[in-house]
Amino acid sequence: MDSTGIANEADNAANFANRLTNIKENHKFQKNGKEGHREEDPSKGIAHIVTEIKEKHDIKYVYVWHAITGYWGVQSNEHCDCLNSITTNGLGLVNPEKVFNFYDELHSYLASAGIDGVKVDVQNILETLGAGHGGRVKLARKYHQALEASIARNFPDNGIISCMSHNTDGLYMCQTF
C-alpha cells in the first residue's frame, strides 16, 4: 500500500462521526461473519472470541472498552482532520433519563457472552455535554448512577475500569474506585 495515499490516511484515521447503531458486535467479531448480516446466535457473536481467549490462552478475565456515551467522540484543541466531523455532525447522547436502560442492555449482553467487566472511557466528555440536560453536574450524576447500577447488576465482581474520569465532576460522582 502507498504510505502517502488516501487509502492509508483512511486506515489510520478514526471517523468520530460514526455512531453506535447496535449493542451487539458487527460482522467483524462474529464467527464466520458476513458484512451486512448480523448473526443472532449468541454463541457465534463475541462469545466465541471470549471463549477462545479464556480457554486457549488461559486468560482469567476479559474486559471490553466502551465510552461513557457508548462510542468514542471528543473535541481536541489540536488540529486533526478526523475530528472535523464532530463539529459538522454533532455528538449523540443517550437520554439521561434512559441511560440505565442503555447500560443494562449493553452490559447484560456482554456478561452473557462471558465478558467480566468493562473499561469505561471518555468520562470527562459529560462536562462538555451538560448544556440542555440540567448542567454538567446533573448529567454526570445521572450517567454515573446508571453506570454503577448496571455494573453492580451485571458484573458482580465490580468489573469496571474508569478512564478519563479525572475531572472534578467525575470524582465527586463515583462511589466505587
C-alpha atoms as one frame of an Amber mdcrd trajectory, in Angstrom:
protein
   0.000   0.000   0.000   1.209   3.510  -0.816   2.016   5.058   2.585   1.177
   8.530   1.248  -2.093   7.565  -0.430  -5.660   8.285   0.616  -6.287   4.618
   1.484  -3.506   4.802   4.065  -4.989   8.002   5.502  -8.399   6.333   5.808
  -6.903   3.276   7.505  -5.053   5.414  10.038  -7.836   7.866  10.863 -10.772
   7.349  13.175 -14.144   8.542  11.991 -15.719  10.095  15.055 -18.927  10.807
  13.129 -19.746   7.097  13.263 -22.470   6.238  15.721 -23.179   3.186  17.799
 -26.049   1.515  15.965 -26.443  -1.684  17.966 -25.149  -3.060  21.250 -24.206
  -6.312  19.531 -20.955  -6.704  17.664 -20.741  -6.212  13.916 -19.787  -8.951
  11.457 -16.057  -8.461  12.088 -16.395 -10.004  15.550 -18.822 -12.786  14.646
 -17.827 -16.341  13.839 -17.883 -16.601  10.037 -19.463 -13.129   9.935 -20.546
 -11.588   6.664 -20.788  -7.863   6.023 -24.381  -6.633   6.089 -25.570  -9.682
   8.055 -25.944  -9.771  11.824 -25.692 -13.214  13.394 -28.373 -13.578  16.073
 -26.985 -16.778  17.611 -25.168 -15.535  20.743 -22.605 -18.360  20.555 -21.461
 -17.045  17.165 -21.176 -13.487  18.434 -18.465 -12.101  20.672 -18.919 -15.094
  22.993 -16.860 -17.290  20.640 -13.946 -14.849  20.924 -14.198 -14.690  24.716
 -14.338 -18.485  24.958 -11.264 -18.849  22.768  -9.336 -16.208  24.714 -10.126
 -17.808  28.055  -9.692 -21.457  27.061  -6.835 -21.409  24.565  -4.782 -18.720
  26.240  -5.636 -19.399  29.883  -6.845 -15.830  30.447  -8.996 -15.458  33.550
 -10.681 -12.096  32.912 -11.788 -10.411  29.697 -12.887  -6.789  29.705 -14.109
  -4.722  26.773 -13.979  -0.991  26.120 -16.792   1.485  25.676 -17.111   5.224
  26.062 -19.440   6.533  28.755 -21.675   7.802  25.951 -21.467   4.459  24.135
 -18.926   5.455  21.485 -15.725   7.493  21.223 -16.102  11.151  20.370 -14.220
  14.082  21.867 -13.098  17.554  20.886  -9.389  18.289  20.768  -7.528  21.573
  20.857  -5.026  20.051  18.448  -5.951  20.096  14.790  -6.920  16.696  13.454
  -8.909  16.201  10.263 -10.640  13.172  11.762 -12.235  15.393  14.437 -13.721
  17.873  11.959 -16.730  15.578  11.536 -17.736  16.196  15.170 -18.344  19.879
  14.570 -20.265  19.059  11.395 -22.322  16.141  12.723 -22.501  16.838  16.462
 -22.306  14.248  19.226 -25.012  11.737  20.017 -26.080  11.420  23.628 -28.297
   8.794  25.234 -31.213  10.484  27.011 -30.063  10.827  30.650 -33.475   9.540
  31.806 -32.954   6.321  29.814 -29.208   5.817  30.185 -29.606   2.997  32.742
 -31.622   1.012  30.183 -28.841   1.520  27.637 -26.096   0.410  30.036 -28.126
  -2.515  31.357 -28.863  -3.830  27.859 -25.222  -3.430  26.815 -23.712  -4.869
  29.982 -26.149  -7.785  30.264 -25.346  -8.770  26.668 -21.611  -8.554  27.339
 -21.912 -10.538  30.588 -23.937 -13.237  28.805 -21.058 -13.539  26.317 -18.582
 -14.203  29.138 -17.191 -10.673  29.441 -16.103  -9.993  33.034 -16.157  -6.200
  33.003 -15.726  -3.003  31.042 -13.265  -0.166  30.718 -15.424   2.955  30.525
 -13.555   5.712  28.736 -14.122   9.378  27.845 -15.959  10.080  31.102 -14.838
  13.702  31.071 -16.979  14.401  27.971 -20.011  14.770  30.260 -18.668  18.169
  31.360 -18.903  19.355  27.765 -22.333  17.861  27.032 -24.217  19.105  30.110
 -25.878  22.107  28.443 -29.527  21.358  27.768 -29.523  18.488  30.258 -29.631
  20.422  33.526 -25.923  21.214  33.550 -22.789  19.154  33.761 -23.226  18.096
  37.408 -26.764  16.786  36.884 -25.763  14.982  33.688 -22.668  13.433  35.283
 -24.720  12.313  38.297 -27.348  10.580  36.132 -24.749   8.844  33.987 -22.589
   7.704  36.904 -25.556   6.456  38.942 -26.830   4.492  35.945 -23.370   3.155
  35.130 -22.687   1.997  38.686 -26.133   0.376  38.988 -25.624  -1.525  35.735
 -22.111  -2.620  36.703 -23.375  -3.883  40.084 -26.208  -5.762  38.386 -24.253
  -7.328  35.522 -20.687  -7.710  36.795 -20.863  -8.950  40.399 -17.116  -8.514
  40.942 -17.496  -4.758  40.281 -15.968  -5.226  36.830 -15.162  -1.660  35.836
 -12.057   0.307  34.979 -12.717   4.045  34.818 -10.765   6.057  32.287 -10.615
   9.780  31.602 -12.660  10.272  34.763 -10.197  12.625  36.415 -12.397  15.707
  36.125 -13.863  17.051  39.369 -17.447  16.102  38.488 -16.402  12.523  37.807
 -14.506  12.232  41.064 -17.416  13.557  43.119 -19.975  11.323  41.373 -18.155
   7.992  41.676 -18.778   5.861  44.709 -16.572   2.982  43.596 -12.962   3.106
  42.516
